[in-house]
Amino acid sequence: MITRRGFNLGLAGASLSAISALGAPAKFFSYGSEPSGEAPMSELQRRFLELRFGMYIHLNMATFEEREWGNPRTSPSIFDPKLLNTDQWAEAALSAKMRYGCLTTKHHDGFCLWPTATQSPSVKDTPFGRDIVRAYVDSFRRKGLKVCLYFSILDLRANIRHFDITAQKLSLIKDQLTELLSNYGEITALVIDGWNAAWSRITYEEVPFLEIYNHVKSLQPNCLMSDYNEGRFPAPVLYYTDIKQYEEHAGQTILPGSTIPSQAANTLQSVWFWKESFPSEKLRSAQQVVDEWLVPFNQHHCNLILNVAPNREGLFDGNAVERLAEIGRLWVHPEPLPPFDPAIVITTPDLAFGKPSLASSSADTTGPDLANDNNPGSYWICDAGQTSGWLEIDLKGTVSFNTVAVVEPTYLDDYGSESRIASYRVEACMQNAWALVMTSGSTKVAVHRVQRTTAERVRLIIQGTDKPPGIAEFGIYDEPLRS
């Protein structure tokens, strides 16, 4: 994805009034040392990858319901982890040689693990009554572990769903993020779920991606934002996320040769939230966690975040604690981090999406519209026997852009993993005059920063190798200028 570089700290002024309205301290960070300043995206990604191994902690209403998603109609009165011990969680993480944690602050049913001042039910409405987010961040920081938070955009209690997003619901999302990013110190990464996923169907247009992204960065510029959108976008590009997020447990796997900063989530137990069978069930073996996940993932610039579900008392079961220690005895933290190329993060809508398109060839089943349909699973391809070609998009007006994406579908089985493109160039047309925007050598997937260009039409010209080349996505974007 794109280098989120330097988001203006001056934007913070607007957020301070929102924080005050929630009754929170008018201050960005209330715990520990203040960050020294905004770091470049590539540096933030490098620091994250150096952590290597983290602990996911799924604790929420579903823990008490024998479910994976909490029932949004269930009373918060059932939530009562009486013996909650977040120090035990942190000690177990250290025993496995983990370096960070990530807590499910709000899952899809909309119950909050902190005493939110918004309308959502939270720990303050339960017999337990205490702030679990505070307990977690304090325990993990005392042990020298970095802190990440999970937050679901999908919210079944507040009815934040596809086709039902209002200004008030968008404000609720932003107010809750303000609380989480203002009152709990420096957050290394915010993992977002339930957004732009096939199963939630809440789009980046309904809940505007850039508006939420900029809100997060205005509160904590160094907080990486990682959205679960692997199912839609091809792995070699960071679309709408600073860190690529895979749900390995659901079959989302890292492509061979991937070098972009990413994180893969899997479970130590059979599923995410605690079940009555957990104390006696067979856990993932330490050998599997180390040999099949940790070692190969780390070779591909991908952290493993391993879920451990606390039980209904707020403790890890004994078998989980023992297995984590066993993992720590097997695994050796590798040093140093292999070099990786900084990735560009795309945060804005594709200006070419759905616009009229032409091509050097246009078979009925592989027309040029498949190259700007915002669907990396479809593609345009040159006719049989052709090893070069072009695509042209009519932008239906004057458009300015500074970022170009060219995606070859080498991640799709019916195309093949070998690149068929030797080189390409992008041209822009304004008032019937064409001008060169950029050129590139052979690449499977690439995002290019270009000089800001104004055009009415854009054209991609491809020189291929020995097979007809194809394009899954030819996108143009007008990204905010960031240092």
C-alpha positions in Angstrom: 0.0 0.0 0.0 0.9 3.5 0.0 3.3 5.3 2.1 1.1 6.9 4.6 3.8 9.2 5.4 3.4 12.1 7.5 -0.1 12.9 8.3 -0.4 16.5 9.5 -0.5 16.6 13.3 -2.4 19.9 12.9 -5.4 17.8 12.0 -5.5 16.9 15.7 -7.2 20.1 16.7 -10.6 18.9 15.4 -10.3 15.6 17.2 -9.6 17.3 20.5 -13.1 18.7 20.7 -14.5 15.2 19.9 -12.4 13.8 22.7 -13.6 16.4 25.1 -17.2 15.7 24.1 -16.7 12.1 25.2 -15.5 13.2 28.6 -11.9 12.0 27.9 -8.8 13.9 28.7 -7.9 16.5 26.0 -4.7 14.8 25.2 -3.5 12.4 22.5 -1.8 9.9 24.8 -2.5 9.3 28.4 0.0 6.5 29.1 3.7 6.3 29.1 6.2 8.3 27.0 5.0 10.5 24.2 6.1 9.4 20.7 9.0 11.4 19.4 7.2 12.3 16.1 5.7 10.9 13.0 7.8 8.2 11.4 7.9 7.3 7.7 5.5 4.4 6.7 8.4 2.2 5.7 10.0 2.6 9.1 6.7 1.8 10.9 6.3 -1.3 8.8 9.8 -2.4 9.5 9.4 -2.0 13.2 6.2 -4.0 13.0 7.8 -6.9 11.1 10.6 -7.0 13.6 8.1 -8.0 16.2 7.6 -11.3 14.3 5.1 -13.0 16.6 2.1 -11.8 18.5 -0.9 -12.9 20.5 -4.5 -12.4 19.4 -7.0 -12.3 22.3 -10.6 -13.0 21.4 -12.7 -12.2 24.6 -16.1 -10.7 24.2 -19.8 -11.6 24.6 -19.4 -14.7 22.4 -17.1 -16.1 25.1 -20.2 -16.6 27.3 -22.5 -17.8 24.5 -20.8 -20.8 22.9 -20.8 -18.8 19.7 -18.3 -17.2 17.3 -20.4 -14.0 16.9 -22.1 -12.7 20.0 -25.9 -12.5 19.8 -26.7 -8.7 19.5 -29.9 -9.2 21.5 -28.1 -10.9 24.5 -28.0 -8.8 27.7 -24.6 -7.6 28.8 -25.4 -9.0 32.2 -24.0 -12.4 31.2 -20.5 -10.9 30.7 -18.6 -11.5 34.0 -15.0 -12.8 33.7 -14.7 -12.7 37.5 -11.0 -13.8 37.7 -9.7 -11.7 34.8 -5.9 -11.8 34.9 -4.3 -9.9 32.1 -0.9 -10.4 33.7 -1.3 -14.1 33.0 -2.0 -13.3 29.4 1.2 -11.2 29.1 3.3 -13.8 30.9 2.0 -16.5 28.6 2.8 -14.3 25.6 6.4 -13.8 26.8 6.8 -17.6 27.4 6.0 -18.1 23.7 8.6 -15.4 22.7 5.8 -13.2 21.4 6.4 -9.4 21.3 3.0 -7.9 21.0 -0.7 -8.5 21.6 -4.0 -7.6 20.0 -7.3 -7.5 21.9 -10.8 -7.6 20.4 -12.1 -4.3 21.8 -15.4 -4.6 19.9 -16.5 -7.6 17.9 -19.3 -7.8 15.4 -22.1 -7.8 17.9 -21.1 -4.3 19.1 -20.3 -4.9 22.8 -17.3 -2.8 23.9 -14.6 -4.0 26.3 -14.0 -0.4 27.5 -16.5 1.9 29.3 -17.5 3.8 26.2 -19.3 7.1 26.5 -21.2 6.3 23.3 -24.6 4.6 23.3 -23.1 1.1 22.8 -23.3 -1.5 25.6 -20.0 -2.0 27.3 -18.3 -3.4 30.4 -19.8 -0.6 32.5 -23.2 -2.3 31.9 -22.0 -5.6 33.2 -21.6 -7.2 36.7 -17.8 -7.2 36.0 -17.8 -3.4 35.5 -14.1 -2.9 34.8 -12.2 -1.6 31.8 -10.6 -4.6 30.2 -8.8 -2.6 27.5 -7.0 -0.7 30.3 -6.1 -3.9 32.1 -4.7 -5.4 28.9 -2.6 -2.5 27.8 -1.2 -2.0 31.3 -0.2 -5.7 31.7 1.4 -6.0 28.3 3.3 -2.8 28.5 4.7 -3.7 32.0 6.1 -6.9 30.3 7.7 -4.8 27.5 5.1 -6.0 24.9 3.7 -3.8 22.2 0.0 -3.1 22.1 -2.4 -3.5 19.2 -6.2 -3.3 19.2 -9.0 -5.0 17.1 -12.1 -3.1 16.1 -15.1 -4.2 14.0 -16.8 -1.8 11.7 -19.8 -4.2 11.4 -21.8 -3.6 14.6 -25.0 -5.6 14.9 -26.2 -3.9 18.1 -25.9 -0.4 16.6 -27.2 -1.8 13.2 -24.1 -0.6 11.4 -24.7 -2.8 8.3 -24.7 -2.8 4.5 -27.3 -0.4 3.1 -27.9 1.1 6.5 -25.1 3.5 7.2 -26.1 7.0 8.4 -24.1 10.1 9.4 -25.0 9.2 13.1 -23.5 5.7 12.7 -20.4 7.0 11.1 -20.0 9.4 14.0 -20.4 6.5 16.4 -17.5 4.7 14.7 -15.3 7.7 14.8 -16.2 8.6 18.5 -15.3 5.0 19.6 -12.0 5.1 17.7 -11.3 8.4 19.3 -11.7 6.9 22.7 -9.5 3.9 21.9 -6.8 6.0 20.3 -6.8 8.8 23.0 -7.0 7.0 26.3 -4.8 4.0 26.1 -1.4 5.2 25.0 0.5 4.6 21.8 -1.1 1.8 19.8 1.2 0.0 17.4 -1.5 -1.2 15.0 -5.3 -1.1 14.7 -6.8 -4.2 13.1 -10.1 -3.4 11.4 -12.6 -6.1 10.6 -16.1 -6.3 9.1 -15.5 -3.7 6.4 -15.4 -4.3 2.7 -15.6 -8.0 3.2 -17.8 -10.3 1.1 -19.7 -11.4 4.2 -20.3 -8.0 5.8 -20.8 -6.1 2.5 -20.2 -2.7 4.1 -18.2 -0.9 1.4 -15.4 1.6 1.5 -18.0 4.0 0.0 -20.7 3.5 2.7 -18.2 3.9 5.5 -15.6 6.1 3.6 -12.2 4.6 3.9 -10.2 7.7 3.6 -12.3 9.5 6.2 -11.8 6.8 8.8 -8.1 6.3 7.8 -7.4 10.1 8.2 -9.3 10.1 11.5 -7.0 7.3 12.9 -3.9 9.1 11.6 -5.0 12.5 13.1 -5.2 10.8 16.5 -2.1 8.6 16.2 0.0 9.2 13.1 2.3 6.2 13.9 -0.6 3.7 14.4 -0.6 1.2 11.5 -4.1 0.5 10.2 -4.6 -3.1 9.0 -7.9 -4.0 7.4 -9.1 -7.6 6.7 -9.7 -7.2 2.9 -7.5 -10.0 1.6 -10.4 -11.6 -0.1 -10.9 -8.7 -2.5 -7.5 -7.4 -3.4 -4.4 -9.1 -4.8 -1.8 -9.9 -2.3 1.2 -8.1 -3.9 -0.3 -4.6 -3.4 -1.3 -2.8 -0.2 -4.8 -1.6 -1.1 -6.5 0.2 1.8 -4.3 -1.1 4.5 -0.8 -0.3 5.9 -0.2 -4.0 6.8 -1.8 -6.8 4.7 -4.0 -8.9 7.0 -4.6 -12.6 6.3 -7.0 -14.8 8.1 -5.0 -18.0 7.7 -7.6 -19.8 9.8 -10.1 -19.1 7.0 -7.8 -20.2 4.2 -6.3 -16.9 3.3 -2.7 -17.7 2.5 0.4 -15.7 1.6 1.4 -15.9 -2.1 4.8 -17.5 -2.7 7.4 -14.8 -3.0 5.4 -12.1 -1.3 7.5 -9.4 0.2 4.9 -6.8 1.4 4.5 -6.3 5.1 1.7 -8.5 6.4 0.3 -10.4 9.3 -1.4 -13.8 9.3 -3.9 -14.8 12.0 -4.4 -18.3 13.2 -5.8 -20.0 16.3 -4.1 -22.1 19.0 -7.5 -23.6 19.8 -9.9 -24.8 17.2 -11.8 -21.5 16.8 -11.6 -17.9 17.9 -13.8 -17.6 21.0 -13.6 -19.9 24.1 -15.8 -23.0 24.0 -16.6 -25.5 26.8 -14.5 -28.1 25.1 -11.3 -26.1 25.1 -9.7 -27.3 28.4 -9.7 -30.8 27.1 -9.4 -30.5 23.3 -6.3 -31.1 21.2 -4.5 -27.8 20.5 -2.3 -26.9 17.5 1.1 -28.6 18.1 4.1 -26.4 18.9 5.8 -28.0 16.0 3.0 -26.9 13.6 3.0 -23.4 14.9 6.8 -23.1 14.5 7.5 -25.1 11.4 4.4 -24.5 9.3 3.6 -20.9 10.3 6.2 -18.9 12.2 9.3 -19.9 10.1 7.8 -19.7 6.6 5.7 -16.6 7.4 8.7 -14.7 8.7 10.6 -15.5 5.5 7.8 -13.6 3.6 7.8 -10.5 5.7 4.7 -11.7 7.5 4.1 -11.8 11.2 2.1 -14.6 12.9 -0.5 -13.5 15.3 -1.8 -16.6 17.2 -5.2 -16.4 18.8 -5.5 -17.6 22.4 -9.0 -17.4 23.8 -9.5 -16.6 27.5 -12.2 -18.6 29.3 -15.3 -17.3 31.1 -13.3 -16.5 34.2 -10.9 -14.3 32.1 -8.0 -16.8 32.3 -6.1 -18.9 29.8 -6.8 -22.6 30.3 -3.8 -24.6 31.6 -3.4 -26.6 28.3 -3.0 -23.3 26.4 -0.5 -21.9 28.9 1.6 -25.1 28.6 1.5 -25.1 24.8 2.6 -21.5 24.6 5.6 -22.2 26.7 6.4 -25.2 24.5 6.3 -23.0 21.4 8.7 -20.6 23.1 11.2 -23.4 23.7 11.1 -24.5 20.1 11.2 -21.1 18.3 14.3 -19.0 17.8 13.5 -15.4 17.0 15.4 -14.7 13.7 17.6 -11.7 13.4 17.9 -9.5 11.4 14.8 -8.7 9.3 15.3 -9.6 5.6 15.3 -6.4 3.4 11.9 -5.5 2.0 10.8 -2.9 -0.6 8.6 -0.1 0.9 5.1 -0.5 -0.5 2.8 2.2 -1.6 -0.5 2.3 0.3 -3.6 3.1 -1.7 -6.2 4.9 0.3 -8.4 6.7 -2.3 -11.1 5.5 -4.8 -10.0 4.2 -8.2 -10.8 7.0 -10.6 -10.8 4.6 -13.6 -13.4 2.3 -12.0 -16.4 1.7 -14.3 -15.4 4.2 -16.9 -15.8 3.4 -20.6 -12.8 1.5 -21.9 -11.3 0.4 -25.2 -8.5 -2.0 -26.1 -6.3 -3.3 -28.9 -8.5 -6.5 -28.8 -11.8 -7.1 -27.2 -13.1 -10.7 -27.1 -16.6 -11.0 -25.7 -15.5 -12.9 -22.6 -12.3 -10.8 -21.9 -13.3 -7.3 -22.7 -11.3 -4.2 -21.6 -14.0 -3.4 -18.9 -12.6 -6.3 -16.9 -9.4 -4.3 -16.4 -11.1 -1.4 -14.6 -14.0 -3.1 -12.8 -12.3 -3.0 -9.3 -12.3 -6.8 -9.3 -8.8 -8.3 -9.3 -10.3 -11.7 -10.0 -11.3 -10.8 -13.5 -9.0 -9.6 -16.3 -8.7 -8.4 -19.9 -6.2 -10.3 -22.1 -4.8 -9.8 -25.6 -6.1 -12.0 -28.4 -4.3 -15.3 -29.1 -1.1 -14.8 -30.9 -0.7 -11.2 -29.7 2.2 -10.3 -27.5 1.6 -6.6 -27.1 -1.5 -4.4 -26.8 -3.1 -1.4 -25.2 -5.9 -0.3 -23.0 -7.6 3.1 -23.0 -10.0 4.6 -20.4 -12.3 7.5 -21.0 -12.5 9.4 -17.7 -15.7 11.2 -18.8 -14.3 14.5 -17.7 -11.1 16.1 -16.4 -9.4 14.1 -13.7 -6.2 14.6 -11.7 -4.1 11.8 -10.4 -0.7 11.0 -8.9 -0.7 7.2 -8.5 -1.1 4.4 -11.1 -1.6 0.7 -10.4 -0.9 -2.0 -13.0 -1.9 -5.5 -11.9 -1.1 -8.6 -14.0 -3.2 -11.6 -12.9 -0.3 -13.9 -12.1 -2.0 -14.9 -8.9 -4.9 -16.5 -10.8 -4.5 -20.2 -11.8 -6.0 -19.8 -15.2 -3.5 -17.2 -16.2 -0.4 -18.7 -14.7 2.3 -17.5 -12.3 4.8 -16.3 -14.9 4.7 -12.7 -16.0 3.9 -12.2 -19.7 4.8 -8.5 -19.6 8.3 -7.3 -20.6 7.5 -3.5 -20.2 4.7 -1.0 -20.3 4.1 2.7 -20.4 1.2 5.0 -19.3 0.1 8.0 -21.3 -2.4 10.7 -20.5 -4.5 12.8 -22.9 -5.7 16.3 -22.4 -7.4 18.2 -25.2 -6.4 15.6 -27.8 -2.7 15.8 -26.9 -1.1 12.6 -25.5 1.9 12.8 -23.1 4.0 10.2 -21.4 3.3 9.7 -17.7 5.6 6.8 -16.8 7.4 3.7 -18.0 8.2 0.5 -16.3 10.1 -2.8 -16.9 8.6 -6.2 -16.3 6.5 -6.5 -13.2 3.5 -8.6 -12.1 1.9 -6.1 -9.8 3.0 -2.5 -9.3 1.9 0.8 -7.9 3.7 3.9 -9.1 3.8 7.4 -7.7 3.8 9.8 -10.6 3.9 13.5 -11.1 0.4 14.8 -10.6 -1.3 14.7 -14.0 -4.6 16.1 -15.3 -6.2 14.1 -18.1 -9.4 13.3 -19.9 -8.2 9.8 -21.0 -5.4 7.5 -19.9 -3.8 4.7 -21.9 -1.7 1.7 -20.9 0.6 0.3 -23.6 2.1 -3.2 -23.0 5.0 -5.0 -24.6 4.7 -8.7 -23.8 6.9 -11.8 -23.9 5.9 -15.0 -25.6 2.3 -15.2 -24.5 -0.7 -12.9 -24.7 -0.4 -10.5 -21.7 -3.3 -9.6 -19.5 -4.3 -6.9 -17.0 -6.5 -7.5 -14.0 -6.6 -3.9 -12.9 -5.4 -0.7 -14.4 -6.2 1.9 -11.8 -5.5 5.6 -11.2 -5.8 7.4 -7.9 -5.4 10.8 -6.4 -3.6 10.2 -3.2 -3.2 12.8 -0.4 0.3 14.3 -0.4 2.2 12.8 2.5 5.9 13.2 3.3 
